[in-house]
């Protein structure tokens, strides 16, 4: 009873809830990316940098990139 918005390459139905879930994940990851980037800048400005925040920001940037590719390829059906 869900709204179907397409099919992936494997023939699985992509539902509206699938699209909503992946977009929510992208936005959540973007929020974390922005927060870690800001924290990394604060560390650098203080003259100390553990590298933790910069590393985490890069990981979230990669997650965002991977999820956006899934959207473009319609490869996010559950």
C-alpha positions in Angstrom: 0.0 0.0 0.0 3.0 2.3 -0.4 3.6 4.7 -3.2 6.0 3.3 -5.8 8.3 5.8 -7.4 10.4 3.5 -9.6 12.5 0.4 -9.8 16.2 -0.2 -9.3 18.4 -2.1 -11.7 17.7 -5.3 -9.8 13.9 -4.9 -10.4 13.2 -4.0 -6.7 10.5 -1.4 -6.2 11.6 1.9 -4.9 8.9 3.4 -2.6 8.4 6.9 -1.4 9.5 5.8 2.1 12.8 4.6 0.6 13.4 8.1 -0.9 12.4 9.7 2.3 14.8 7.5 4.3 17.8 8.2 2.1 17.2 11.9 2.0 16.9 12.0 5.8 20.2 10.1 6.0 21.9 12.6 3.6 20.6 15.5 5.6 21.7 14.0 8.9 25.1 13.2 7.6 25.4 16.8 6.2 24.5 18.2 9.6 27.3 16.1 11.2 29.7 17.1 8.4 29.1 20.8 9.1 29.4 20.4 12.8 32.7 18.4 12.6 34.1 20.9 10.0 33.3 23.8 12.4 34.8 21.9 15.3 38.0 21.2 13.3 38.3 25.0 12.5 37.9 25.8 16.2 40.7 23.4 17.1 43.0 24.9 14.5 42.2 28.4 15.6 43.1 27.4 19.2 46.5 26.2 18.0 45.7 22.6 18.7 44.4 19.9 16.4 43.9 16.3 17.3 42.8 15.5 13.7 39.7 13.8 15.0 37.1 16.4 13.8 38.8 16.7 10.4 38.8 12.9 10.0 35.2 12.6 11.0 34.2 15.4 8.6 35.9 13.6 5.7 34.1 10.4 6.6 30.7 12.1 6.5 31.6 13.8 3.2 32.3 10.4 1.8 29.0 9.0 3.1 27.1 11.9 1.6 28.8 11.4 -1.7 28.0 7.7 -1.7 24.4 8.2 -0.9 24.0 10.9 -3.5 25.3 8.4 -6.1 22.7 5.9 -4.9 20.0 8.5 -5.5 21.3 9.3 -9.0 21.5 5.6 -9.8 18.1 4.8 -8.1 20.0 2.2 -6.0 18.4 2.7 -2.6 15.4 0.3 -2.5 15.1 -1.7 0.8 
